Amino acid sequence: MRRVGEIEYTHDHEIGQGQGRSKVYLASDHQRGGKVAVKEILKTGFRDFDEYWTESKAMRSAEHEHVVPILYGCQIEDHVCIAMPYYKNGSLADKIRNGPIPPSEIVRLGTQVLSGLTKIHGVPLVHFDVKPSNILIDDNDRARVADLGQAQPIGPHGIANIPELVYGLGFPPESLSLLKGIPESDIYQVGVTLYRAANGDPFFKAQRPGTQRELLDQIRDGLFPNRDAFMPHVPRSHRMILRRAMSVDPSQRYGSAREFASALGKATYSHDWRMANLANGEIEWTSARAPGPDLVVRLSNDSPKWKVTVHHARPGKQTKTKGLFWKNGLTRRDGLIHLRRVFESLE
């Protein structure tokens, strides 16, 4: 059992890891009551005492409804400890582990993240570590940006020094050569994060090249993630917005988090598809259309071939749709290509 002030916790209840030398544990707060999250950061690597509190000061200066707040910070013999609220809903990473979130959630959570980043950029800081595991979902189901451990101050020329560790899958292309970052570097990371959320982790991670060198080369060339590859249901408006946010040239991205959020808020789509991965590689999409019937699109394994079906569904009853949506005798790849035409026709 480890005790920090009125907080007790054990290393048996690890709930997260930061970049490098930090881990997060679930703890009991005997003074305030309830559970909190405690981030332990090894003191090794800090240059002096004042540097212990860089992250906690950054969190305090960026207080906002969509930024994780700091409760307090303290130190013990070998660690700096930062206490934060514990959110039982987990993170965006938990939501997308097995598949994508619906288009409406891309808009809602994305605009909330960008609202928090607007505050962080106004401090002014570049976050440098925007990724699904650093977007927590609070008890009111709102997104909060977490982990300012890699955040760096923006200098008088609008540039920030790159931190020691940068999240590899979201490494901003400009930082690979300049070893610097700008607020648009965070725009890129939000774009990658929302691309990942729109398609789901299995789709995103399948694109990852084999080596770190190949990964960085593909990021530099704009090949990872693949801007031409989306799950078939992702609306055209979302594709356009995310491609711009992930532009290799920072000047082609949104000029601010607020501008990016405005574009997301104007995104149009006819159906709020919820996707479920089924057994044997089958996939089902459902669009709830109360008070009318749901619309259900399915890619099914009709061994050895695949088929695409579209139904109107009410409890206990399905009705086949008319038109050219149904197709049999497909390869799985051709099924996904046909599905893109289906979803575009339904937009």
Secondary structure, DSSP 8 states (H G I E B T S, - for coil): -EEETTEEE-TT-EEEE-SSSEEEEEEEETTT-SEEEEEEEESTT--SGGGGGHHHHHHHHT--TTB----EEEE-SSEEEEEEE--TT-BHHHHHSSS---HHHHHHHHHHHHHHHHHHHHTTEE-----GGGEEE-TTS-EEE---TT-EE--TTS-EE--S---GGG--HHHHHHSEE-HHHHHHHHHHHHHHHHH-HHHHHTT--SSHHHHHHHHHTT-SS-TT---TTS-HHHHHHHHHHT-SSGGGS-SSHHHHHHHHHT---S---EEEE-GGG-EEEEE--TTS-EEEEEEEEETTEEEEEEEEEETTEEEE--SS--EEEE-HHHHHHHHHHHHHHH-
